Amino acid sequence: MKILTQTELIDELYKIGAIKIEDIILKSGDLSPIYIDLRLVVGHPDLLRSMSKLMWSMVQDLEFDLICGVPLTAIPFAVVMSVDNNIPMVMRRSSPKTYGTKKLIEGKFQAGQKVLVVEDVITSGSSIMETVQSLKSVGLEIEHASIFVDRGQKGFENLENNGVKVRSVLKMSDILARLMDNGIIKSEEKARIQKWLRETESKIDIEPCS
Ligand SMILES: O=C(O)c1cc(=O)[nH]c(=O)n1[C@@H]1O[C@H](COP(=O)(O)O)[C@@H](O)[C@H]1O
């Protein structure tokens, strides 16, 4: 299987409509001029596998016992990483079940085990922190997160300040540079998007977590 290079990957993501140069409301409520929609990747199994292999290559030197994808979009990436490398997975529910076992974290684990958290896109890092807190509440330990796209706003810094080190495959700056190289955006548009990303960054904070 051919592993895509960074530029091939950006071209492919643009081709399937996963990189959108249009105003879209973020989780934060801000209207962003660019949006990365990796939910579309499940419709392209070769691309999903290629992206998961790249995510794995960024973290394979680290020590962890389990993998946990942030629900929902990162779960397919976490499954491929788990199956390809024979590392067990756990799954976080958005709220504990009110029936049956009433568990928040599903799967087989023991307190003290180290979990690699997997996420598709980070903006503030708040989605990762919600999963990290749930994992910690059952005694699991989290040191690292594997991300596909870091929007280059404050997520990296917010997560590091909360004890989670981030390794990402792509940064928003790589995406913007490639979109300009292949003529999809012009330099004025790139500058406009970069200005927006810089200006909104100062508003992006997350609560410190214990
Ligand atoms: O809403 C976002 O910030 C966001 C931006 C983007 O380009 N793509 C995208 O998928 N998102 C969503 O926002 C989440 C990450 O935002 P944070 O929790 O602020 O880091 C991701 O899990 C996505 O659900």
PDBQT file of the ligand as one rigid body, heavy atoms in Angstrom, charges set to zero:
ROOT
HETATM    1  O1  LIG A 301     -15.079  23.174  15.626  1.00  0.00    +0.000 OA
HETATM    2  C1  LIG A 301     -13.845  23.173  15.431  1.00  0.00    +0.000 C 
HETATM    3  O2  LIG A 301     -13.027  23.907  16.036  1.00  0.00    +0.000 OA
HETATM    4  C2  LIG A 301     -13.330  22.320  14.327  1.00  0.00    +0.000 A 
HETATM    5  C3  LIG A 301     -12.586  22.926  13.324  1.00  0.00    +0.000 A 
HETATM    6  C4  LIG A 301     -12.264  22.231  12.134  1.00  0.00    +0.000 A 
HETATM    7  O3  LIG A 301     -11.619  22.756  11.213  1.00  0.00    +0.000 OA
HETATM    8  N1  LIG A 301     -12.667  20.934  12.028  1.00  0.00    +0.000 N 
HETATM    9  C5  LIG A 301     -13.368  20.280  13.017  1.00  0.00    +0.000 A 
HETATM   10  O4  LIG A 301     -13.722  19.128  12.796  1.00  0.00    +0.000 OA
HETATM   11  N2  LIG A 301     -13.658  20.955  14.210  1.00  0.00    +0.000 N 
HETATM   12  C6  LIG A 301     -14.300  20.247  15.350  1.00  0.00    +0.000 C 
HETATM   13  O5  LIG A 301     -13.796  20.772  16.567  1.00  0.00    +0.000 OA
HETATM   14  C7  LIG A 301     -13.204  19.798  17.423  1.00  0.00    +0.000 C 
HETATM   15  C8  LIG A 301     -11.908  20.328  17.991  1.00  0.00    +0.000 C 
HETATM   16  O6  LIG A 301     -12.100  21.579  18.597  1.00  0.00    +0.000 OA
HETATM   17  P1  LIG A 301     -11.492  21.857  20.048  1.00  0.00    +0.000 P 
HETATM   18  O7  LIG A 301     -12.260  21.012  21.011  1.00  0.00    +0.000 OA
HETATM   19  O8  LIG A 301     -11.714  23.331  20.233  1.00  0.00    +0.000 OA
HETATM   20  O9  LIG A 301     -10.027  21.493  19.985  1.00  0.00    +0.000 OA
HETATM   21  C9  LIG A 301     -12.996  18.605  16.556  1.00  0.00    +0.000 C 
HETATM   22  O10 LIG A 301     -13.166  17.425  17.290  1.00  0.00    +0.000 OA
HETATM   23  C10 LIG A 301     -14.045  18.774  15.477  1.00  0.00    +0.000 C 
HETATM   24  O11 LIG A 301     -15.260  18.212  15.895  1.00  0.00    +0.000 OA
ENDROOT
TORSDOF 0
